[in-house]
Amino acid sequence: MATLAELTAQHTSLTQPSVDHLLRLTVSWSLLSDLSFSDMLLMTKVDLLTNLGEDNFVVLGQMRPNNRSTLMNEDLVGTLLRCDAWPLVRQAFDGGARVVGEAMIENVEDRVPVWCIPVRFEGVIVAVLVRLQGPLRGPASLYEQAYLSVFERLCDMVADATFPYREDDVAGPGMPRVGDGIILMDGEGLVEFATPNATNALHRLGIYAPAEGRSLDDLGLRARVIDRTLEFGIPAMDEIDQGHDVAIVFHCVPLLEKGEVTGLITLVRDVSDLRKLNRVLLNKEAAVREVHHRVKNNLQTISSLLRLQARRSDIAETRTALLEAERRIRSIAVVHEVLSREPGEEVVFDEIVRSLVLLVEDTVLALHPVEIVVNGELGVLSTDLATPLAVALAELLTNAVEHAFTEFGGVNNDQVGIVTLNLFQEDGNAIAEIRDNGRGLGEDFSLDVPTSLGLSIVRDLIRAQLHGTIEMKSVSATEGGGTYVRVEVPTTARL
């Protein structure tokens, strides 16, 4: 589905500031839809040149009420509508004033009450807000009458370009809606009425006295967000807590007339349960971080023990095997180090790569100077993939640094050995390519019959555990020589 910005660029010549104003309106207009118990459409004229000379409107946005069934099951965003089929919209465009009437809507038997409100920006009508009112269920209650009265005041603000607010950076999904609770105040901050849900929220905050005709300060509730909105005439939001168990969000929306604040709508929402869930989640995250931290510490302890044991050994083969095991354990510890900072089911693998490179450079002694160069990145990977892949890459880098640049490798003593690690994702696979400029592989080399424990570990990790592929071959002298390794593993589980 095309966005509002894409539709205006395709069908109109509206300026970017005008488009931004319409975007702000579609972010905030759930309030209008709920207050009027109505569907909303946002239409603008299509430029004749972009529409081959036909006189059409394009629907830029659509909003359904949260407290009443919708009239329009289909999504009309992006639809071109003939202007002669919507004469009330054309009147609002041409006359610049609100137009009220009736219209026939597809799939609706009776004629539907329609309001067409011109949307101004910098003195120019850039769109029309269309209210499509569904059938009322019996006589309107006092609250419904109050809602419709506030809606009408907001419509005047839309026509005057004072709604939506330029400063409103809190509106959007997840904010309190009309059904959560409303407190309507006058220009002095005195409560005119409060819905039952809003009254319940005040009770949660310890306010039981009748609110009508009094300010929240008089009732013993200090709500600075209301004072800020009344003073500056801009929307604001705050959360008021009562101990650790109660949290109420206050979203204050000023009602303006000729630039003066004449009233205030405060939408309230009880988010106590959400805050409790957040605290539980934070506690779990802290516990997971602590687990990873302890695992890392334990692995480092084992690594230190292996290193001490290697130093005590008089047999070269035993010492080498212990040091290799110690390095592999440290590779796993690197992953848990990253997870201890940002727990979850996924991890930023590039942080692990940086630590692995430092690990290889610190633990491997080569006969020639060696530089490891990393290009690209793999981004975020699941922890099930990150740990074995980190061990495999550490093993391959270590193998390249240790064995590619021996005294038989054809690399001059004053030449620096280069090991390049290229990382990228392609077609749902994580790909790592390792290339060195060393002596290459022997003629009888086969990865299926590896000559070292390290390569056996890598092969089994990639093929058996990660269900990937690994390719390892020598590079011809005409192409620079050395060894090329390509590892490719799926980033999602394969059934």
N, C-alpha and C positions, 0 to 999 in steps of 0.2 A: 504494500500500500504506500502511495506517495505521501510524503510529509507536507505540512503546510508550506514550508519554505520551497519545496520542489514544485508544488502546485502554483504558487504565486510566480515563480520564475518561469514556468511553462506557459501560463495563461494570462499573466498580467504584466504591467510595467510598474508595479508598486515599488517604492523605494525601500531600502533595507530598514530604515527606522520605522516605516509603516508596518513592514512585515514583523519586526520585533514587537511592536505594539499588539498586533493580532496574536502573536505567540503568547504574550503575557496574558491576553484575554482567555485563550484556550487553556492556560494553566490554572486560571482562577475561576472559570465559569461553572464549575460544579456547584458553587454557592448559589448562582442564579438558577440553575436547573432545579436544585432541591427546594429553594424558597418558593418557586413558582409551581412546583409539582409537574414540571413540563419537560418535553424534549426540546433540545436546542440545536439549531443549525446556524452555521456561519457561512454567509454567501458573499461573493464579490463579483463585479462585472468582469467578463472576459473581454480582453482587448480584441477589437474587430480584426486586426491584422493577424493575430495568432489563431483566430477561430474561423478563418476563411469568410469573413463578412457576416457570419450569423450572430444574432443578438442573444447571448446566453449568459447565465450565471454559472459559476463553479462553486461547489460546496467545499469549503476549506476545512470545516470541522463539524463534529457532531457530538452531542452530550446527552446522556439519558439520566433521568432523575433516580436518586437512590431510595426515594420514599414513595414511589408511585410506579405502576407498570408503564412500560414504554408504548408509544404509539407506532414506532417505526422499528421493525425487527431487522430490516436491511441496513447495511452500512452504506451511506450515501457519499462518504468523503471521496472527492475526486470526480464526482458525477457532474456532467454538464446538464443544466436545466434551462429550458426555453424561458426567456423573459416574459413572453406573453402568457405563460402558464402560471406565473407568479406576479400578478399585477400589484399586489400589496408591497412586495419587495421593491418593485420598480418605483412605486410612489414614495417609499421611504428614501430611496436613493435620490430621486428628483426633488422631493420636497424638503428633505433634511429634517423631518419631524417624525415622531412615532406614529405608526399607522396601525389601527386595530380593525380587524374584520374576521372573515371566515374563509376557509379554503377547503377544497377537496383533496384528500390525501389517499394515495394508493393503498388498497386493502383496508380502508376505513369506510364504513357505510355512511355515516352522517358527516356533515360539514364540521370542520374543526376550528375552534377559536384560534386566531393567529394574531400575534403581536410582531411588528417589524420595527426594530430599534436601530437607527443609524449609528454606525460606529465611526466617530470622528478621531482624527489625529492631525494635530497642527492645523485645525480649521477645515480640513478636507474630509469628506465622507469616503472612507476606504473600504467599508464593508457594511453589511446589514446583519444584525443578530435577529434570528427568527425564533420566536417562541411558539411551539405547537402544544396547546393545552388539551390534556386528556379529560374525559368526563369526571366531574366531581362526584364523590360518593356521599350524597346527602348534603345537608346544610353545612357550610363551612364553620369550623370551630373557631373559638377566639384565637387559638394559636395559628390556625391557617390564615385567618384574616390578618394577623400581625405579620406572618410570613409574606403574604402578598403585598402588604403595605411597604415592607422593607425592600422587596423585590422591585417595586415601582420606583423607589428612591434610587436604587442601584441602576435601574434603566436610565434614569435621568443623568446619572453620573457617566454611564457609557456614552450617551449622546453628547455630553459635555467634555469627553475625553479625560475625565478624572478617575474613571475605572476602566481597565485595571490600573493598579498603582505602579508607577515606575520603580518605587523602592521596595516592592514586595518580593523578597528573596526567600520567603518561607513557604509560599503556597505550592501545592503539588500533591502527588500521591502520598498517602499515609497521614495527611493532615486531618484534623477534626472536620467532620461534615455535619450538616444540619441535624441529621438524625441522632448524632451523639449528644447534642444538647446546645441550646442557645440562650444567652442572656442579652436582652436588648436594653441599652442605656440611652439616656438623653445626652445632650451636649455638656451637661455638668457631671456626668458619671453616675447619675441616679438610675437605679434599676426600674425599668418600665414593666418588664415581665421576664420570667424565666420558665423554660419548659420543664416538664417533670424530670427528664434525664439530667438537665443542668442543676435542678434542685437537689437531686440525689448526689451529684458531684460535690455540691456545696456541703451537704450533710457529711460526706466522707472527709471533708476538711474541717469539720467541727462547727459548721454554721447551720443552726437550726431555726433561727429567728426568721420571720417573713422578710423577704428581700425587697419587695416592691416599695418604691419611694425612698429607698436608702442606698447609700454607696457601700461598696464592699469594705471600705475602710471603717465605716460606721458599724459594720457587722463584725469587725474584728479580723478581717482578712486583708493583709497587706499585699496588693497585687500591683507592683510597679509597672507591669506591662500595660495596664489600663491607663495609668498616668502618662506614660510615654506616648501612647496612641492619641490620647486627648490633647496633649500639648503640641505634638509635632504633626498630627494629621496623617500619619503613615501606619501601615499595618505592622504588627509586632507579635511575637510568640514567646511564651515562657512556660516553664513547668514549675508548678508549686507542689511542694512535698509536705506531707504531714507524717513525720517519723519515717520509719523504713518501709512501712506497708502501704502508704497511700501516695499516689502521684497523679496530678491532674494537669493536663495541658490546656493552656489558655491561648487561643488564637484571636487576636483583636483586630477588627476591620472597621475603620472609620467611615461614617456616612458624611459626605461633604455636600455643601450647597454654596455656590459662589466662592469656593475656596475656604469656607468656614466649616468647622466640625459641628454638625448638628445632631449627631448621635453616634452610637457605637454598637456594633454587633460583636459579641464575644462567643466564639464557638469553643465549647469545653469538651474534653474527652478524658475519660478515666483510663489511664494507662498503667494502673498499678500492677496488673497481672503481667504486662509486657516487661515492666522493670524487674519484676521478680524473675522472669525467665532470663532476662539479660544477666542478672546477678548469678543465676545458676550456670549460665553459659560461660561467664567470665571465670567462675570458680573451676569449671571443668577445664577451660583452656589453661588456667594456672596449673592445675594438676597435671595436664598433659605436658606442659613445658617442664615441670619438675621431673616427670618421668624421663623425658628425653635427656634432660641435664644429668640425671643420675646414671642413665645408660651410658652417656658419653664419658662421664667420670670413671665408671667401671671399666669401660673399654680402654681408656687411657691407662688405668692401673694395670690391666692385663698387658697392655703394650709395654709398659715400663718393666714389668716382670720378665717378659720375653727378652727385652733388650739386655737386662741384667744377666739373665741366663746365658745369652749369646756371648757376652763378654767373658763369662767364666769357662766357656767351652774351649777345649784345646783342639778340637777336631774342626777343620775348616768347613767341611760339608754341613756339620751340625750348626755351626755358627751362622752360615749363610741361610739355612732353612729357617732358623729361628728369627733372623732379621727380616726375611721375606714374610713370614707369618705376622710379625709385628707391624710391618707396613700395611698389610691387608686389613688388619684390625683397625689401624688408624684411619684407613679409607672409610670404613663404616662409621667410625666416630665422627668424621667430618659431616656426614649426613645428619647425625643426631645433634650435632652442634647447631646446624642451621634450623632444624626442627625445634630445638629448645628456645629459639628466638621467635619463630612464627609457627605455632602448632597447627595441625590440620591434616587433611588427607592429601594435600598437594604441597609442593615445595618449589622455590625458585632455583632451578638447577644451575643457573649461571654462577650463583654464589658458591655452590659446591665445586664447580670447575675451577674457580680461582683458588680455592683452598687445596684442591688436588694438585694443581700445578706447583704451588708452594711446597706441598708435601713431597712431590717427586724431586724437585730441585734441592730440597734440604736433605733427603735421605739417600740419594744416589750419587756415587762418586764415579765420574767418567774419566777416561784417559785424555779426553779432549774437551775444550770448552763447548758447552751445548746451550742453545737458547730454545725455549719453548714458546711458540707463538700461537695464540688462540684467536680465531676469527668466527664471527657469528654467535648465535645463541640458540638454546633450546627452549627458553622460557620456563613456564610452569609445568611440572610433571608430577604425576602421582607418586606417593612415597613408595608404593610397591615397585615402581619402575626405577625410581631414583637411586635406591640403595644398591641393587645389583649392577646397574649401569655405571655407577660411580666406581665400584670395585673393578669392573672390567676396564674402564678407561684408565684408571690408575695403573693397572697391570700393563696395559698396552703402552702407555707413556714410559713407564719404567723400563719395559723391555726394549723400547726404541733407544732410550738414553744409554742403557747399559751395554747393548749388544751391537748397535748400528755403527758405532764409532770406535772400534777396536783398532789395534795397530795394523791389522790386516785389511782395513776397510778402504784404503785408497784415499783417505782424507788427509791432506797435508797437516803437519803439526801446527801451522799457523792459521789453519782454516777453522772457522767456527761451525760446529754441527747445528743444523736447524731441524727442529721437530715442529711441524705445523699441525694444529688441531682445528679442523673446520666443523662447525656445528650448525645444523639447520633442520627445519621440519618440512616434510614434503608428503602430500597425499596421506595424511594421518600417521606418518611414521617419523620417529626421531632418528636422525642420521648423524653419525660422527665419522669423519675421515681423518686419518692420521697419516702424515707423509714425512719421511725423513730423507736426508741426502747422504745417508751412510752407505754401507757396503752391500746392502740387499740381502736376500735370502739364498740359502744353498740350493743347488740344482735339484736335489732330492727332497726338498722341504714339502711337507704336506700337513695341512692343519688337522686333517683327520687322524694323523699319527704324529701328534706334537712331541717335540723333544724335551719340553720343560713342563713343570707343574703349573707355572703361571699361565701358559697358553692353554693348557687343559682346562683350567678354571674359567678362563675367558670364553672358550668355546662352549662349555656346558652352561655357563650363565646366559649367554646370548641365545643359544639355540633351544635349550631345554626349559629354562626358567622364564625367559622373556619372549620366547617364540619368534625370535628374529633371525637375521642372517648375518654372517661375517665373512668377508673376503680379505685375503692376505696374499700379496704377490710382490715380486721384485719389479722395479722400474728400469727400463732399458737405459743404457748410458746415453743414448741420443736424447732421451727425455729428462736427463739430469741424474739418473741413477737413484739408488736408495730403495725404500720399501713403502708400499702403499697398503693401508688397511681401511676397509669400509665396514662400519657396523650400522645395521638398520633394524630398528625394533618398533613395533606398533605402540602408539601412545594410548590406545584403548584396548581393553581385554578382548581377545578373540575367542568366540565359542567354538 
